[in-house]
Amino acid sequence: MTVRTWRPRFSPSEGENQLDTLPSIVEQAASLPMLVDRAVKALTNARTAAEVLEARDMASVVYDAAKTAARISRAKGAHDDLVAAAYRTQAHALEIEALAKRRLADEYDAAQERGEVAGGDFKGNQWSVPDENSPPSADDLGLSRKDIHEARLIRDAEKTEPGIVRRTLDAALEAGEEPSKAKVRRAVFQTARPKTAEPAKPTRGKDAVCQRVRDAIVALSGLPEAHEVAGYFRDTDAAIIVSEKLPEVREWIEQFAAAWKE
């Protein structure tokens, strides 16, 4: 399957140079809804996985363009309405991208069931090597394992809570916040991840608490350099949980360290 590459009239990097003046910001913001319409039509008319991929990529480029317009609008002191318009375009683009990913997950899984796409069987610590008669792999189609994983997460989250993506975007807009990919990713992950039983709470008493704190400190002290470990989390679902818990943990450790000195 050949995936065509769509190119907008400007890329986000080019946009930073083009949006140097307020008139340029206004002009670009006015053109963004047209780009959204193009992405909507592309997804609506998509009949193949390649066309769904193209629509997804179009929406992603529109999101980046709107994000750039919003950022530079704020930096240039543009009117709040202009920033809000860019935010709305970001939300539209993210919704289209999510819809495309849902379709992509269904298309990919159906193709696997039909034997049109390799299953990517994992053997030991090596991926099985296909022969010349094997169906194309995800990599052959221009898809990474991360792409497929995210697409399935969005699909499963929408099945569990229909409209979760749209509600997340609307909540950000109503709060005057940027509707970002991170917000959508967090909501999707929290909705789609398997529900596990709450970990057993420590029994009451000082000994149980001290045991857990000691074990945590010992575990942390044996890890590689912090900046190296932080890099391990890039583009992983675990990063969402770490981002949520880290401020609270950091505050507790600082307070504990100060109390320990006393």
C-alpha positions as CSV (number, residue, x, y, z in Angstrom):
1,M,0.0,0.0,0.0
2,T,1.4,3.3,-1.0
3,V,0.7,6.3,1.3
4,R,0.7,9.6,-0.5
5,T,2.3,12.5,1.3
6,W,0.1,15.6,1.6
7,R,1.7,19.0,1.8
8,P,-0.1,22.1,3.1
9,R,0.7,25.5,1.6
10,F,2.9,26.1,4.6
11,S,4.5,23.9,7.2
12,P,4.6,24.8,10.9
13,S,8.3,25.7,10.7
14,E,7.6,27.9,7.8
15,G,4.7,29.4,9.6
16,E,6.9,30.8,12.3
17,N,8.5,33.0,9.7
18,Q,5.3,33.9,8.0
19,L,3.5,34.9,11.2
20,D,5.9,37.7,12.2
21,T,3.2,40.4,12.0
22,L,-0.4,40.7,13.3
23,P,-1.9,40.9,9.7
24,S,-0.1,37.7,8.9
25,I,-1.5,36.0,12.0
26,V,-5.1,37.2,11.1
27,E,-4.7,36.0,7.5
28,Q,-3.4,32.6,8.5
29,A,-6.1,32.1,11.2
30,A,-8.7,32.8,8.6
31,S,-7.3,30.1,6.3
32,L,-7.2,27.4,8.9
33,P,-11.0,26.5,8.8
34,M,-10.5,25.8,5.0
35,L,-7.7,23.4,5.9
36,V,-10.0,21.7,8.4
37,D,-12.7,21.3,5.8
38,R,-10.2,19.7,3.5
39,A,-9.2,17.2,6.2
40,V,-12.9,16.4,6.9
41,K,-13.7,15.8,3.3
42,A,-10.6,13.6,2.9
43,L,-11.6,11.4,5.8
44,T,-15.3,11.3,4.7
45,N,-14.3,10.2,1.2
46,A,-11.5,7.8,2.3
47,R,-12.1,4.3,1.0
48,T,-8.7,2.7,1.7
49,A,-6.4,2.6,4.6
50,A,-3.9,4.8,2.6
51,E,-6.6,7.5,2.3
52,V,-7.4,7.3,6.0
53,L,-3.7,7.7,6.7
54,E,-3.6,10.7,4.5
55,A,-6.6,12.3,6.2
56,R,-5.0,11.7,9.6
57,D,-1.8,13.3,8.4
58,M,-3.7,16.3,7.0
59,A,-5.4,16.8,10.4
60,S,-2.1,16.5,12.2
61,V,-0.6,19.3,10.0
62,V,-3.6,21.5,10.6
63,Y,-3.2,21.0,14.3
64,D,0.4,22.0,14.2
65,A,-0.4,25.0,12.1
66,A,-3.2,26.1,14.5
67,K,-0.9,25.5,17.5
68,T,1.8,27.7,15.9
69,A,-0.8,30.5,15.1
70,A,-2.1,30.4,18.7
71,R,1.4,30.6,20.2
72,I,2.5,33.5,18.1
73,S,-0.8,35.2,18.6
74,R,-0.3,35.2,22.3
75,A,3.3,36.3,21.9
76,K,2.2,39.2,19.7
77,G,-0.6,40.3,22.0
78,A,-3.3,39.5,19.5
79,H,-6.9,39.7,20.5
80,D,-8.3,36.9,22.6
81,D,-10.8,36.0,19.9
82,L,-8.0,35.2,17.5
83,V,-6.3,32.9,20.1
84,A,-9.7,31.3,20.8
85,A,-10.3,30.7,17.0
86,A,-6.9,29.0,16.8
87,Y,-7.8,26.8,19.8
88,R,-11.1,25.8,18.1
89,T,-9.2,24.8,15.0
90,Q,-6.8,22.7,17.1
91,A,-9.8,21.0,18.6
92,H,-11.4,20.3,15.2
93,A,-8.1,18.9,13.9
94,L,-7.7,16.7,16.9
95,E,-11.2,15.4,16.6
96,I,-10.6,14.5,12.9
97,E,-7.3,12.9,13.7
98,A,-9.0,10.8,16.4
99,L,-11.7,9.7,14.0
100,A,-9.1,8.8,11.4
101,K,-7.2,6.8,14.0
102,R,-10.3,4.9,15.0
103,R,-10.9,3.9,11.4
104,L,-7.3,3.0,11.0
105,A,-7.4,0.6,14.0
106,D,-10.5,-1.1,12.6
107,E,-9.0,-1.3,9.1
108,Y,-5.7,-2.6,10.4
109,D,-7.2,-5.3,12.6
110,A,-9.6,-6.4,9.9
111,A,-6.7,-6.6,7.4
112,Q,-4.8,-8.8,9.9
113,E,-7.8,-11.1,10.3
114,R,-8.0,-11.4,6.5
115,G,-4.3,-12.2,6.3
116,E,-3.5,-9.0,4.3
117,V,-1.2,-7.6,6.9
118,A,1.4,-9.5,8.9
119,G,0.6,-10.2,12.5
120,G,4.1,-9.3,13.7
121,D,4.5,-12.4,15.8
122,F,7.1,-12.0,18.4
123,K,9.5,-14.9,19.1
124,G,12.0,-14.7,21.9
125,N,13.7,-11.3,21.6
126,Q,13.5,-11.0,17.8
127,W,10.6,-10.3,15.4
128,S,9.9,-13.2,13.1
129,V,11.5,-12.7,9.7
130,P,8.9,-12.8,6.9
131,D,9.7,-14.6,3.7
132,E,9.0,-13.2,0.2
133,N,5.4,-14.5,0.3
134,S,4.5,-13.0,3.6
135,P,1.9,-10.1,3.7
136,P,3.3,-6.6,4.3
137,S,4.1,-5.6,7.8
138,A,3.0,-2.4,9.6
139,D,6.4,-0.9,8.9
140,D,5.9,-1.6,5.2
141,L,2.7,0.4,5.4
142,G,4.4,3.3,7.0
143,L,2.9,2.6,10.5
144,S,4.9,2.2,13.7
145,R,3.8,0.0,16.6
146,K,3.1,3.2,18.5
147,D,0.7,4.4,15.7
148,I,-1.2,1.2,15.9
149,H,-1.3,1.2,19.7
150,E,-2.6,4.8,19.9
151,A,-5.2,4.1,17.2
152,R,-6.5,1.1,19.2
153,L,-6.5,3.0,22.4
154,I,-8.7,5.8,20.9
155,R,-11.0,3.2,19.4
156,D,-11.4,1.3,22.7
157,A,-11.8,4.5,24.7
158,E,-14.6,5.7,22.4
159,K,-16.3,2.3,22.7
160,T,-16.1,2.5,26.5
161,E,-17.2,6.1,26.7
162,P,-18.6,7.4,23.4
163,G,-17.6,11.0,22.8
164,I,-14.7,11.0,25.3
165,V,-12.4,12.8,22.8
166,R,-15.0,15.5,22.0
167,R,-15.8,16.1,25.7
168,T,-12.1,16.4,26.5
169,L,-11.7,19.0,23.8
170,D,-14.8,20.9,24.8
171,A,-13.7,21.0,28.4
172,A,-10.4,22.6,27.5
173,L,-12.1,25.2,25.2
174,E,-14.6,26.1,27.9
175,A,-11.8,26.6,30.4
176,G,-9.9,28.8,27.9
177,E,-7.1,26.3,27.7
178,E,-5.3,24.9,24.7
179,P,-6.9,21.6,23.4
180,S,-3.7,19.6,23.2
181,K,-2.8,16.1,22.1
182,A,-1.5,15.5,25.6
183,K,-5.0,16.2,27.1
184,V,-6.6,13.8,24.6
185,R,-3.9,11.1,25.1
186,R,-4.4,11.3,28.9
187,A,-8.2,11.0,28.7
188,V,-8.0,8.2,26.2
189,F,-5.5,6.3,28.2
190,Q,-7.4,6.6,31.5
191,T,-10.5,5.4,29.8
192,A,-9.2,2.6,27.7
193,R,-6.6,1.1,30.1
194,P,-7.7,-2.1,31.8
195,K,-9.3,-1.5,35.2
196,T,-7.1,-3.1,37.9
197,A,-7.9,-3.7,41.5
198,E,-6.7,-1.0,43.9
199,P,-3.4,-2.0,45.4
200,A,-3.7,-3.3,49.0
201,K,-3.2,-0.5,51.5
202,P,-0.6,-1.0,54.1
203,T,-1.8,-2.2,57.4
204,R,-2.1,0.5,60.0
205,G,1.0,1.3,62.0
206,K,4.4,2.9,61.6
207,D,6.2,-0.3,60.6
208,A,4.0,-0.7,57.5
209,V,4.6,2.9,56.4
210,C,8.3,2.8,57.1
211,Q,8.6,-0.4,55.1
212,R,7.0,1.1,52.0
213,V,9.1,4.3,52.2
214,R,12.3,2.3,52.7
215,D,11.5,0.1,49.7
216,A,10.8,3.1,47.5
217,I,14.0,4.9,48.4
218,V,16.1,1.7,47.9
219,A,14.5,1.2,44.5
220,L,15.2,4.8,43.4
221,S,18.7,4.7,44.6
222,G,19.6,1.8,42.4
223,L,18.3,3.4,39.2
224,P,20.5,4.9,36.4
225,E,20.9,8.7,36.1
226,A,17.7,10.6,36.4
227,H,17.9,12.3,33.0
228,E,18.5,8.9,31.4
229,V,15.4,7.3,33.1
230,A,13.3,10.4,32.1
231,G,14.2,9.7,28.5
232,Y,12.9,6.1,28.8
233,F,9.4,7.5,29.3
234,R,9.2,9.5,26.1
235,D,6.2,8.6,24.0
236,T,5.0,5.9,26.4
237,D,1.6,5.6,28.2
238,A,3.4,5.4,31.5
239,A,4.5,9.0,31.0
240,I,0.9,10.2,31.5
241,I,0.8,8.7,35.0
242,V,4.2,10.0,35.9
243,S,3.3,13.5,34.8
244,E,0.2,13.4,37.0
245,K,1.9,12.1,40.1
246,L,5.4,13.7,39.9
247,P,4.5,17.1,41.4
248,E,2.8,15.5,44.4
249,V,5.7,13.0,44.9
250,R,8.3,15.8,44.5
251,E,6.6,17.9,47.2
252,W,6.4,15.0,49.6
253,I,10.1,14.0,49.1
254,E,11.2,17.6,49.7
255,Q,9.1,17.8,52.9
256,F,10.4,14.4,54.0
257,A,14.1,15.4,53.4
258,A,13.6,18.6,55.4
259,A,12.0,16.7,58.2
260,W,14.7,14.0,58.1
261,K,17.4,16.7,58.7
262,E,15.6,17.7,61.9
